[in-house]
Amino acid sequence: MAQLRIRYFAAAAEIAGVEEEVVTTSAATTGELKAELLSRFGGGMTRVLAGGSLLVDGVVRRDDSTPLGAAVDVLPAFSGG
């Protein structure tokens, strides 16, 4: 188990009910973290994760086998120019 800082942006923050939290997690990869977030927050988070991005220590990671760092940002898909 490890401590992980998660920051949620826009729709992700609305679904999570917070903009930032520190969690104790057994997740070791982005895929495992996604599964935990889906379990905690349900359908709304499914939509966010399907079209959005995870930043691990500030770097976009799309491979579910990416190891977690100290912080993860959950970003929904953004539109605009």
VMD Tcl script that draws the C-alpha trace (Angstrom):
set ca {
  {0.00 0.00 0.00}
  {1.24 3.45 -0.89}
  {0.11 7.05 -0.54}
  {-0.87 8.72 -3.82}
  {-1.93 12.32 -4.44}
  {-4.73 12.50 -7.01}
  {-5.87 15.79 -8.53}
  {-9.14 15.87 -10.42}
  {-9.96 18.50 -13.04}
  {-13.27 19.78 -14.45}
  {-15.81 16.93 -14.87}
  {-13.53 14.52 -12.97}
  {-13.62 16.86 -9.94}
  {-17.39 17.11 -10.15}
  {-17.72 13.33 -10.15}
  {-15.16 12.80 -7.37}
  {-16.60 15.61 -5.26}
  {-13.10 16.95 -4.55}
  {-10.34 18.61 -6.53}
  {-7.55 16.79 -4.74}
  {-7.10 13.94 -2.31}
  {-4.39 11.73 -0.88}
  {-5.35 8.06 -0.94}
  {-3.78 4.89 0.32}
  {-3.86 2.45 -2.57}
  {-2.62 -0.97 -3.54}
  {-2.64 0.11 -7.21}
  {0.79 -0.11 -8.79}
  {-0.11 0.84 -12.38}
  {-2.37 3.31 -14.15}
  {-4.67 0.45 -15.16}
  {-5.08 -0.66 -11.55}
  {-5.74 2.92 -10.48}
  {-8.38 3.32 -13.21}
  {-10.10 0.18 -11.90}
  {-10.13 1.63 -8.36}
  {-11.52 4.95 -9.59}
  {-14.24 3.18 -11.57}
  {-15.15 1.13 -8.51}
  {-15.36 4.23 -6.31}
  {-17.10 6.64 -8.67}
  {-18.98 4.53 -11.21}
  {-20.41 5.49 -14.59}
  {-19.46 9.16 -14.67}
  {-15.83 8.33 -14.14}
  {-16.07 5.71 -16.89}
  {-16.84 8.48 -19.37}
  {-14.03 10.69 -18.04}
  {-11.41 7.95 -18.22}
  {-12.55 6.72 -21.64}
  {-11.96 10.09 -23.29}
  {-9.54 11.75 -20.92}
  {-5.97 11.35 -19.77}
  {-3.96 10.44 -16.72}
  {-0.82 12.42 -16.00}
  {1.67 10.55 -13.85}
  {4.04 13.02 -12.22}
  {3.13 15.53 -14.94}
  {3.53 13.23 -17.97}
  {0.58 11.93 -20.01}
  {0.37 8.14 -19.76}
  {-1.96 6.08 -21.95}
  {-0.49 2.62 -21.32}
  {-2.35 0.87 -18.50}
  {0.86 -0.88 -17.44}
  {2.61 2.41 -16.58}
  {3.87 2.39 -12.98}
  {2.37 5.05 -10.71}
  {4.50 7.85 -9.32}
  {3.79 10.13 -6.38}
  {0.98 12.06 -8.07}
  {-1.67 11.47 -10.72}
  {-3.85 14.07 -12.43}
  {-7.18 12.94 -13.84}
  {-8.08 15.08 -16.86}
  {-11.29 14.76 -18.85}
  {-11.22 15.33 -22.61}
  {-11.13 19.06 -23.30}
  {-12.53 20.76 -26.36}
  {-11.94 24.16 -27.78}
  {-9.16 25.97 -29.53}
}
mol new
graphics top color blue
foreach p $ca { graphics top sphere $p radius 0.5 }
foreach p [lrange $ca 0 end-1] q [lrange $ca 1 end] { graphics top cylinder $p $q radius 0.2 }
display resetview
